Amino acid sequence: MSAEIIDGKASAARLRARIAEDVRALAARGITPGLAVVLVGEDPASEVYVRSKGRMTREVGMTSFEHRLPADTPEDALLALIAQLNADPAVNGILVQLPLPRHMDEAAVINAIAPEKDVDGFHVINAGRLATGQTAMVPCTPLGCLMLLRDRLGPLAGKRAVVIGRSNIVGKPMAQLLLRDSATVTIAHSRTADLPALCREAEILIAAVGRPFFVQGDWIRPGATVIDVGINRTEDGLVGDVDFVAARQRAGAITPVPGGVGPMTIACLLANTLTAAARTHGLPDPEGLTL
Ligand SMILES: Nc1nc2c(c(=O)[nH]1)N[C@@H](CN(C=O)c1ccc(C(=O)N[C@@H](CCC(=O)O)C(=O)O)cc1)CN2
């Protein structure tokens, strides 16, 4: 068997086209959503992501505000910039690109963003809302994974899902989203006993560990849907957390790296910015882009 490849690039392009339509409808009411992206330092990968975010924001007809700060910026200066963006009515979404330089307290910075403008969905209030089933801003990478899974599998109720990774940004919100869709969810991590056996039970396997080729082919349940969130830069180029060639022989469907989950992350960021703008103006949430 050779798995179907889940084309995240194509799904993301469709999602952005749909968002652009909604942005045109808002423009007719005199509303232009605005997204502010803050980059601290010169991490080369972050530079690439921030450039893509700016370009795609403009392509869908939103306003992009970019703020680049040197790596030795004091945390107070970043917090002052966030306060200024919180108060700016032209800015509907604020995102601070991660990772931050080591001298900064990531949680303090994220929690300084107004929750309604937190289009990354990382603020503790949005994490709490998601965990308790309330309306929230949902983190972009897990939201993108959920959209790919629903597209491929339809309703996820009753499916056995294993999420490898327990980060606040991917693993935990991913598990919450699957649970909201009534999947039966296990979160696995570095201390999980017999991880290969656990993975072999999964009809849905999400790999978010950040280690190249961590998930081996014989860990995959035949026919499973495998979502590879890993983006690892190696001497051989960009690779995921899953041994793609081996896993493809057993899975029913699998996301590639690149071209799988990554492009959905930025498309979902635009979706969240659109949602934030609609909510600010008292309009209904855009259909199909929120939970
Ligand atoms: N504030 C945030 N910081 C970070 C996030 C985030 O969601 N919010 N996620 C990642 C980086 N990231 C977005 O910021 C991101 C990563 C990868 C991609 C992507 O499209 N990847 C391509 C490959 C691109 C390449 O060559 O590097 C793919 O997988 O096809 C988009 C966004 C950490 N920081």
The ligand as an ORCA input file, in Angstrom:
! r2SCAN-3c Opt
* xyz 0 1
  N       4.368     33.154     16.910
  C       4.590     31.963     16.318
  N       5.819     31.486     16.209
  C       6.017     30.285     15.627
  C       4.935     29.544     15.076
  C       3.640     30.073     15.220
  O       2.610     29.469     14.803
  N       3.506     31.293     15.829
  N       5.159     28.371     14.384
  C       6.496     28.039     13.972
  C       6.966     28.661     12.696
  N       5.946     28.971     11.687
  C       5.166     30.045     11.856
  O       5.476     30.982     12.532
  C       5.885     28.271     10.435
  C       6.645     27.152     10.211
  C       6.647     26.543      8.949
  C       5.869     27.047      7.926
  C       5.903     26.472      6.555
  O       5.131     26.870      5.708
  N       6.834     25.564      6.274
  C       7.032     25.073      4.945
  C       8.523     24.999      4.693
  C       9.148     26.362      4.692
  C      10.662     26.308      4.814
  O      11.315     26.062      3.812
  O      11.166     26.561      5.920
  C       6.417     23.668      4.804
  O       6.346     22.956      5.824
  O       6.042     23.338      3.689
  C       5.097     28.149      8.165
  C       5.102     28.749      9.401
  C       7.502     28.450     15.040
  N       7.272     29.780     15.494
*
